[in-house]
Amino acid sequence: MKSEMTLQQRIDLLEKEIKVLKAHILKNAKQPWWQQIVGVFENDPDFEQIESLGRAIREQERMEAQV
């Protein structure tokens, strides 16, 4: 049971898990993260609405800043 593990056993287990995670990250890091997600939201109506609303907010803030 994990609650009965010694501190050293817990550290060893964590080190093994970190090693696995790092290997997974390096295996999948052939491209920068931003290149991996380019185009994910292409033709997504929800994302287009988010862009539109964000643009409207920025335009409103610009107008208020000019006053």
CNS distance restraints for C-alpha pairs under 8 A (distance, minus, plus):
assign (resid   1 and name CA) (resid   5 and name CA) 7.00 0.50 0.50
assign (resid   5 and name CA) (resid   9 and name CA) 5.87 0.50 0.50
assign (resid   5 and name CA) (resid  10 and name CA) 6.31 0.50 0.50
assign (resid   6 and name CA) (resid  10 and name CA) 6.27 0.50 0.50
assign (resid   7 and name CA) (resid  11 and name CA) 6.18 0.50 0.50
assign (resid   8 and name CA) (resid  12 and name CA) 6.10 0.50 0.50
assign (resid   9 and name CA) (resid  13 and name CA) 6.14 0.50 0.50
assign (resid  10 and name CA) (resid  14 and name CA) 6.16 0.50 0.50
assign (resid  11 and name CA) (resid  15 and name CA) 6.10 0.50 0.50
assign (resid  12 and name CA) (resid  16 and name CA) 6.29 0.50 0.50
assign (resid  13 and name CA) (resid  17 and name CA) 6.27 0.50 0.50
assign (resid  14 and name CA) (resid  18 and name CA) 6.08 0.50 0.50
assign (resid  15 and name CA) (resid  19 and name CA) 6.16 0.50 0.50
assign (resid  16 and name CA) (resid  20 and name CA) 6.38 0.50 0.50
assign (resid  17 and name CA) (resid  21 and name CA) 6.24 0.50 0.50
assign (resid  18 and name CA) (resid  22 and name CA) 6.04 0.50 0.50
assign (resid  19 and name CA) (resid  23 and name CA) 6.19 0.50 0.50
assign (resid  20 and name CA) (resid  24 and name CA) 6.24 0.50 0.50
assign (resid  21 and name CA) (resid  25 and name CA) 6.17 0.50 0.50
assign (resid  22 and name CA) (resid  26 and name CA) 6.09 0.50 0.50
assign (resid  23 and name CA) (resid  27 and name CA) 6.03 0.50 0.50
assign (resid  24 and name CA) (resid  28 and name CA) 6.31 0.50 0.50
assign (resid  25 and name CA) (resid  29 and name CA) 5.92 0.50 0.50
assign (resid  26 and name CA) (resid  30 and name CA) 7.45 0.50 0.50
assign (resid  29 and name CA) (resid  33 and name CA) 7.31 0.50 0.50
assign (resid  31 and name CA) (resid  35 and name CA) 6.17 0.50 0.50
assign (resid  31 and name CA) (resid  36 and name CA) 6.47 0.50 0.50
assign (resid  32 and name CA) (resid  36 and name CA) 6.63 0.50 0.50
assign (resid  33 and name CA) (resid  37 and name CA) 6.70 0.50 0.50
assign (resid  34 and name CA) (resid  38 and name CA) 6.25 0.50 0.50
assign (resid  41 and name CA) (resid  47 and name CA) 6.41 0.50 0.50
assign (resid  43 and name CA) (resid  48 and name CA) 7.61 0.50 0.50
assign (resid  44 and name CA) (resid  48 and name CA) 6.26 0.50 0.50
assign (resid  45 and name CA) (resid  49 and name CA) 6.21 0.50 0.50
assign (resid  46 and name CA) (resid  50 and name CA) 6.33 0.50 0.50
assign (resid  47 and name CA) (resid  51 and name CA) 6.20 0.50 0.50
assign (resid  48 and name CA) (resid  52 and name CA) 6.17 0.50 0.50
assign (resid  49 and name CA) (resid  53 and name CA) 6.09 0.50 0.50
assign (resid  50 and name CA) (resid  54 and name CA) 6.03 0.50 0.50
assign (resid  51 and name CA) (resid  55 and name CA) 6.05 0.50 0.50
assign (resid  52 and name CA) (resid  56 and name CA) 6.25 0.50 0.50
assign (resid  53 and name CA) (resid  57 and name CA) 6.24 0.50 0.50
assign (resid  54 and name CA) (resid  58 and name CA) 6.24 0.50 0.50
assign (resid  55 and name CA) (resid  59 and name CA) 6.16 0.50 0.50
assign (resid  56 and name CA) (resid  60 and name CA) 6.12 0.50 0.50
assign (resid  57 and name CA) (resid  61 and name CA) 6.17 0.50 0.50
assign (resid  58 and name CA) (resid  62 and name CA) 6.16 0.50 0.50
assign (resid  59 and name CA) (resid  63 and name CA) 6.26 0.50 0.50
assign (resid  60 and name CA) (resid  64 and name CA) 6.21 0.50 0.50
assign (resid  61 and name CA) (resid  65 and name CA) 6.08 0.50 0.50
assign (resid  62 and name CA) (resid  66 and name CA) 6.40 0.50 0.50
assign (resid  63 and name CA) (resid  67 and name CA) 6.83 0.50 0.50
